[in-house]
Amino acid sequence: MPELTRRAFLKLSAAGTGAAGLTALGFDTASAVQVTQNFRIAGARESHSVCPYCAVGCALVAYTQDNADGSRRLLQIEGNPDSPVNEGRLCPKGATAMQLATSARRVESPMYRAPGSDHWQKITWDDLLNKLAQRIKDARDATFVAQDGSGNTVNRTEGIAFAGGAAFSSEEGYFATKVMRGLGLVHLEQQARV
Ligand code: SF4
């Protein structure tokens, strides 16, 4: 007997439950078939991703459909039942992943609040990167320690700390560490040490 995967089982269960439930309520089977045919993600493209929120790394499936004008519409994001990490489940935070793309409250550009200001303003990514680079340089210049109190050469930047996020890949973590150590940082921390 062929092995029934979790994904196939869930699909069969969904179709079977719909038909049986409707029959019990007095609807005919043809109506039940119509319900499964109108399944919202039927025919949608499946793309796989990973939840960005924490180091558990739950796997996601994003369902998209191409519009007539060539744009792409996101229909649904849910846990990937084939993942050994989350087996289709998501915590409440991960279950809101779709809002990362669709929320009307999503911030779509860098926001800047000037010193002393009471409001935020949109700035470009170039402006943001220039400000960050300038502040890193200023802080490094102001706090760089070439020698410690005993005369040992240390060449360290004590005025900047760096905190990495759990969504870092191994490569991003390695790259960030290299850059920060190159600037002389000694205060490096990571949300998840995995
Ligand atoms: S779904 Fe929840 S537990 Fe899983 S990675 Fe996202 S935030 Fe972490």
Residues whose N, C-alpha, C, O or C-beta is under 5 A from the ligand:
A	BS01	SF4	C51 Y53 C54 V56 G57 C58 L90 C91 K93 G94
